[in-house]
Amino acid sequence: MNNIRKIALLSALVMILAACDSAKQAEQAQVGSAAHVVPDIVKVNSDALYPEAVEWDEANGRFLVTSIRKGVISAVKDDGTTEVFASDPRMISAVGIELDAVRDRVLVCNSDPGAGEKSSRETAGKMAALAVFKLSSGELLQYVELATDKEGGHFCNDIAIAADGTAYITDSFSPIIYKVSPDYQVSVLINNEAFTGESFNLNGIVVKENYLLVAKMNSGQLFKIPLENPAEFSEVKVSENIQGADGLMWDAEGALLVIANSEVNSVIKFTSEDGWQSANVMGKAETGKVFATTGTLRDGQVYVMHAMLHVLFNPETKEQLKSFDIVKYKP
């Protein structure tokens, strides 16, 4: 009888210990899950960086951001820790950025709007170049001059990468969209006077199937450009003003998001039922006066860069900002 009681007591003790262990594991799992909650705002803690573009690097759990002021590409963790990921002495202002994870590449526009630490009279408003870095290491793979006419105005602004690795790149100071093959051969996809105007012209660009959608920032126009016959481009009739349109991106459902600053200051969601002959607003989220520029998808969520470029380009600014926000929006 004593042995039976001992066995019963031991069994009960084992069950109690097992229950405690299970509870502890559940608590640890809950703590671990809470530690990995996706934040609504990520601070970019870097003095006077002024990041213009942002991409989410899923494989490495970090944002990659460019810099108008310093001309570098920085990696940003959720806690705001910021460090230089890639740089090159020729980089003056790092503008648009596009990840090509399949080919272990990061493509970055190099330009000079006159606000970089290395800006000069010789390069201001005349640069359009593409730097390509290795995503896994930050090593420079290629540096490509896009503009052959050094006397004209040029500004490499934004990049879209097709499934085959071809890059399409906007020039905001010349009415040009460049085409860069996977082996870095440069050609002009289109050069058309319809894309001219004052200040910044062609800006955000996205690619889908056999066409591009491109925003003209100063006029608020949106163009559809067929890749097989770019001369047959057309203007998309949008249902709402997108003057100041900066970044373009596709959301998780395939809708087009237009990130506009200027007076619009919103992330606007568009869809089309006629192959982008026209587009209607399906949602909007106001950003406020933070000079929102570009966005990226993280786990299906939309994150937008508050670039604060109105502070950088203001001649009366005496003290540069020390941090910048990447903010989650739901238009």
Stockholm file with secondary structure:
# STOCKHOLM 1.0

chainA/1-331         MNNIRKIALLSALVMILAACDSAKQAEQAQVGSAAHVVPDIVKVNSDALYPEAVEWDEANGRFLVTSIRKGVISAVKDDGTTEVFASDPRMISAVGIELDAVRDRVLVCNSDPGAGEKSSRETAGKMAALAVFKLSSGELLQYVELATDKEGGHFCNDIAIAADGTAYITDSFSPIIYKVSPDYQVSVLINNEAFTGESFNLNGIVVKENYLLVAKMNSGQLFKIPLENPAEFSEVKVSENIQGADGLMWDAEGALLVIANSEVNSVIKFTSEDGWQSANVMGKAETGKVFATTGTLRDGQVYVMHAMLHVLFNPETKEQLKSFDIVKYKP
#=GR chainA/1-331 SS CHHHHHHHHHHHHHHHHHHHHHHHHHHHHHHHHHHTCCCSEEEEECTTCCCCCEEEEGGGTEEEECCTTTCCEEEECTTCCEEEEECCTTCSEEEEEEEEGGGTEEEEEEECCSCSTTCCTTTTTEECEEEEEETTTCCEEEEEECCSCSSSCEEEEEEEECTTSCEEEEETTTTEEEEECTTCCEEEEEECGGGCCSSCCEEEEEEETTEEEEEETTTTEEEEEESSCGGGCEEEEESSCCTTEEEEEECTTSCEEEEECTTTCEEEEEECSSSSSEEEEEEEEECCSSCEEEEEEETTEEEEEECCHHHHTCTTCCSCCSEEEEEEECC
#=GC SS_cons         CHHHHHHHHHHHHHHHHHHHHHHHHHHHHHHHHHHTCCCSEEEEECTTCCCCCEEEEGGGTEEEECCTTTCCEEEECTTCCEEEEECCTTCSEEEEEEEEGGGTEEEEEEECCSCSTTCCTTTTTEECEEEEEETTTCCEEEEEECCSCSSSCEEEEEEEECTTSCEEEEETTTTEEEEECTTCCEEEEEECGGGCCSSCCEEEEEEETTEEEEEETTTTEEEEEESSCGGGCEEEEESSCCTTEEEEEECTTSCEEEEECTTTCEEEEEECSSSSSEEEEEEEEECCSSCEEEEEEETTEEEEEECCHHHHTCTTCCSCCSEEEEEEECC
//
